[in-house]
């Protein structure tokens, strides 16, 4: 989906995504819009199934203990206090900007698409991505996972 197709999709469905409203996304540079792909219903279901198959999450959907016990060796937490500190903390995670990720709302509605994007876009737009309800950002290869709890708590596991 190109940036223009992304805008058309969002305007047609009038939904807010992890990257904001259709109006907010339309203000992004086209190059950024082109790196944020809304997955169709089938691909969204497959992304959620991959998370399930990789046994990443604990089943505690409230996010108090987001990750399955013994799944990851390292778990780091960050309480969000301001945008600059948030971006710096994300930048310091062992993830390359070019790495592809899925963005999955934990309590998303049935018609809310998963998003396929780059880690760079997550860091760049972190204040928007991590301002709504619980969200999971996961490496497409299942190497790491980032859980955002709506009380402004990030948990990164790898």
N, C-alpha and C positions, 0 to 999 in steps of 0.2 A: 504494500500500500504506500503510495507516495504521500508527501506532506499534504498535497491538495486533497487526495483521497481521504486522508486522515481527517481533515477539516470537514469534508462532506459527510463522512460517517458520523462524526460527533454532533454536527448540526442536525442531521437527520434524526438521530436517536436522542438528542438533547440530554446526554448523560455527562456527569462529572467523572473523570477518570483520576487516577493517581497523579496525573500531570496537570490536573485542573479542568476548568470549564472549556468548552469549545472556543470561547473568546480568548481565554488565556493562552491556549495552544496556538491559536491563529496569530498571536503576537510574537511567537517564537521565530527565530530564523528558520527558513525552509530547510537548511541543512540539518538542523536539530529535529524538525518535524519528520524528516525522512528516516531518522534513527529511532523513532517511536512508532512501533507497529501494533495496531489493535488486532488481536487474534480472533478468528471467527469462532463460532460456538464449538465446533469439533476440535479445533486446536486448543481452545481454552480448556476443554474437558481433558485433553491429552496432557496439558501442562499440570493440571491438578492431579491427574493420575500418576504422573512421574514423581511428584512430591510424595504421594502416598506410597508408591513402589519403592522409593529410596528410603522410606521410613525416617524422614527427617524430623517431622514434628511429633510432639509427645501425645497429642490428642487433647491437651488442655487448650481448647480453642480460645479461652480467655487470655492466654498469653502469659500467665504467671510463671509457667515452666514450659517455654515454647518448644524445646528440642527433646527428642527421644534420648533417653539415658544411654550413654556409651556410643552414641552415633558420631560425635565429634570429639577431638582431642582438646581443642581450645575454644573457650567461650569467653567473650568480652562484652561488657555492658557499658552503655553510655546514656546518661540522662541529658536530654536535649535542653540547653539553656538559651542558646542564641544561634542564629544562622551561620555565623563565621566559625564557631566552635564545632557545629554539626558538620559542616563541609570539611573542615580540617580533620576531624575524627574519621570520616568516611574515606577521605583521601589516603589516610595512613593505614587502611586495611590492606592486606596482601592480595589485592585484586588489580589487574591491569585495566586501564580505561577502555580498551577494545573488547574486553570480555563481554559476552552476550548473557543477558539475564532475562528471567521471567519476573514480572511484577504481578502478584496475585492478591486480590483483596480477600482477607480471611472471612469477612461476613458479607461478601459481595452479593448483589442480587443475581438472579439467574441470567439476566441479559447483560450483565456487566462483563466486558471482555477482559481476558488476561492481556498483558502487554509484553511484547518482546522488544528489548532495547539494549543499550550498552551501559556498562557501569559508569561511563563518563556522563551520560544523561542523568543517571541517578544522583551522582555527586552534584552536577550543575544545578539540578532542579530539586535538590533535597528538601528545602523548606516547604515546597508544595507537596512533594511525594509523601513526606512524613508529617502531615498536618491533619489527616482525616482519621479514619477508623483503622483498626489493625490491618497490617499489610505484611506480606512476605515477599522478599526479593531473593531469588535463588539463581545460582549459577546453572546454566543449561546442562552442564555435565554432572551436577550434583556434588560438587566439591565443597561448597560452602553455602550458607544460608544466612540471611539477615531478617530478623523479625522486628517489626515496629509495633509497639503497644501504644494505644491511644492516650496513655498517660505520659507520653513523650519519652518512652524508654526504648532504646534500641538494644538488641542482643544479636551479636555477630558470632557465628560458629563456623569453625573450619577444622 
